[in-house]
Amino acid sequence: MQKTAGAGAAAVTLDLHGKTQYQARVTIDAALRRSRGLYRIHIIHGYHNGTALRDMIRSEYADNPAVLRIDLVSESATDLVLREL
């Protein structure tokens, strides 16, 4: 997990390459639990080895009450926006 800060707000980057859906869910849920002060979680999930992680993230976290919206950054990355700046 990589944390970047700027102007009093922070974003976290999660690299989920090589993780199963279960491992990815655990990692994202832990980041959401520790999300106090964060405005965005940038998730790198890749897509060359399939779209299972991307599809799981985009479908399961769209209805999560902690997530304001999902930004589709690219085929290999998704942002969970937790609050506006």
C-alpha positions as CSV (number, residue, x, y, z in Angstrom):
1,M,0.0,0.0,0.0
2,Q,1.3,3.4,-1.0
3,K,0.0,6.6,0.6
4,T,0.3,10.0,-1.0
5,A,-0.7,13.2,0.7
6,G,-1.4,16.7,-0.6
7,A,-3.3,19.7,0.7
8,G,-4.4,17.9,3.8
9,A,-6.0,15.0,2.0
10,A,-4.6,11.6,1.1
11,A,-4.9,8.9,-1.4
12,V,-3.9,5.2,-1.2
13,T,-2.7,3.0,-4.0
14,L,-3.3,-0.7,-3.8
15,D,-1.6,-3.1,-6.2
16,L,-3.7,-6.3,-6.4
17,H,-1.6,-8.1,-9.1
18,G,-1.4,-11.8,-8.3
19,K,-4.2,-11.8,-5.7
20,T,-7.3,-13.9,-5.7
21,Q,-10.7,-12.3,-5.5
22,Y,-10.9,-13.2,-1.8
23,Q,-7.4,-11.7,-1.1
24,A,-8.3,-8.6,-3.1
25,R,-11.6,-8.2,-1.1
26,V,-9.7,-8.5,2.2
27,T,-7.1,-5.9,1.1
28,I,-9.7,-3.4,-0.1
29,D,-11.9,-3.9,3.0
30,A,-8.9,-3.3,5.3
31,A,-8.1,-0.1,3.3
32,L,-11.7,1.1,3.7
33,R,-11.6,0.4,7.4
34,R,-8.5,2.6,7.7
35,S,-9.8,5.2,5.3
36,R,-10.1,8.0,7.8
37,G,-8.8,11.1,6.1
38,L,-8.6,9.5,2.7
39,Y,-10.4,10.9,-0.3
40,R,-9.5,8.2,-2.8
41,I,-8.3,4.6,-3.1
42,H,-6.5,3.9,-6.4
43,I,-6.6,0.2,-7.2
44,I,-4.4,-1.4,-9.8
45,H,-5.9,-4.7,-10.7
46,G,-4.5,-5.4,-14.2
47,Y,-6.5,-7.0,-16.9
48,H,-4.1,-9.1,-19.1
49,N,-4.8,-12.2,-17.1
50,G,-8.5,-11.7,-17.1
51,T,-11.1,-9.3,-15.8
52,A,-12.3,-11.1,-12.7
53,L,-10.7,-8.6,-10.2
54,R,-11.8,-5.6,-12.2
55,D,-15.4,-6.8,-12.5
56,M,-15.6,-7.8,-8.8
57,I,-14.3,-4.4,-7.7
58,R,-16.6,-2.4,-10.0
59,S,-19.7,-4.4,-9.1
60,E,-19.2,-5.1,-5.3
61,Y,-17.9,-1.7,-4.2
62,A,-20.4,0.4,-6.3
63,D,-23.0,-0.1,-3.5
64,N,-20.6,0.2,-0.6
65,P,-21.8,3.0,1.8
66,A,-18.2,4.1,2.3
67,V,-17.7,4.7,-1.4
68,L,-19.1,7.9,-2.9
69,R,-18.5,6.8,-6.5
70,I,-16.2,4.6,-8.7
71,D,-14.0,6.2,-11.3
72,L,-13.0,3.9,-14.2
73,V,-9.4,5.1,-14.6
74,S,-8.4,2.5,-17.3
75,E,-8.8,-1.1,-18.1
76,S,-6.2,-2.0,-15.5
77,A,-7.1,0.5,-12.7
78,T,-10.1,1.7,-10.8
79,D,-10.5,4.5,-8.2
80,L,-12.8,4.3,-5.2
81,V,-13.7,7.9,-4.4
82,L,-14.6,8.2,-0.7
83,R,-15.2,11.9,-0.6
84,E,-14.8,15.0,-2.7
85,L,-11.9,17.4,-2.2
